[in-house]
Amino acid sequence: MKKLNKYILVLLAMVVVIPACKDEDLVVLPDWESGVNAYTVVAEGSKGDFLSGNAAQDITFDMLWNSIDGENTVTKIEIFAYFSEAYTDPDGNPAVANYGGVDGVSFLTIEGAAVPANKVTTSFSISQDDMYEMFKDSSFDYDKDGNATPVWGNPDKPNRRASSANFKFVPGDSFSIRWELTTADGRLFDSWSPSVCTEFPGSNCSYAWSIVCAPTIVNPQGDYVLTLADSYGDGWNGATLVVYIDGAPTVYTVSAAQGAGATYTVSVPAGTTTLTFEYTKGDWDSEASFTIKSPSGNVIAAWGPSPPIGAVKLDLCNE
């Protein structure tokens, strides 16, 4: 019964009133019945983030598009990039400067014979150098005094150096891409409903990543605190957070009885060599969120709602 209201809302949204007698020639299919969407993930074997101090580590993506009716064909794919940096505002508060505007900066266009067939994967890579070339002329008014400072020239970020091959980007920087699809009938698909972006299997609308200081935890022993939350208050509906200690999994979740959340302490014994975390999908990921706090007290992961599925990306810059 706790999910009943949700399903009623979904069903009401889908109701179409059809008269008993109708002219079939006047029946128009909704756009979603003949539309297209896409799915982009990190390719197998590729790192999912940029590594601080190592610009040679790029990211390779696998992308495919889906035709809802099986007939509509994509003739062009355009990919746009965004860059954000964390900074401290004049009042001492954490803030984020975003670059790329609403539309993003054009990174890649795939068209003509290069566009794959329906549900066929194509791959592309993006590097720190690619991002720098797109955003190297960016500036921002960090002090809110009406004067913009070049991002690569900000005295408060001395570690960010345009002259350095490996330190053009620094911890606190994050990135994302989105895509637009043009179909053979001339339609442009540049946005989708939140349900398609976060709940529809095999579909997403963007991909985000960041600069990480280290790919894995060194000397992982100690107590880690997992704080799992559910915004609807009825548990995680099948979603789980899996902790792997030297490859051995332990599964954590929020049960229906636990309702809005649960907190667990994971004790990692001395001598452990690998510690990783993985989020697995449930029925209502848009309600799920979690944080992971390390033995040193740092929050090394904070994801949700709709946490990314798969290996959990950790912020180890302060470890």
Salt bridges, closest charged atoms under 4 A:
GLU24 OE2 - LYS22 NZ 3.51
ASP31 OD1 - ARG187 NH1 3.71
ASP49 OD1 - LYS313 NZ 3.05
GLU85 OE1 - LYS157 NZ 2.97
GLU85 OE1 - ARG160 NH2 3.01
GLU133 OE1 - LYS136 NZ 2.99
ASP173 OD2 - ARG160 NH1 2.76
GLU180 OE2 - ARG178 NH2 2.94
ASP185 OD2 - ARG187 NE 3.13
ASP234 OD2 - LYS3 NZ 3.08
ASP285 OD2 - LYS281 NZ 3.60
GLU287 OE2 - LYS3 NZ 3.09
GLU287 OE2 - LYS6 NZ 1.78
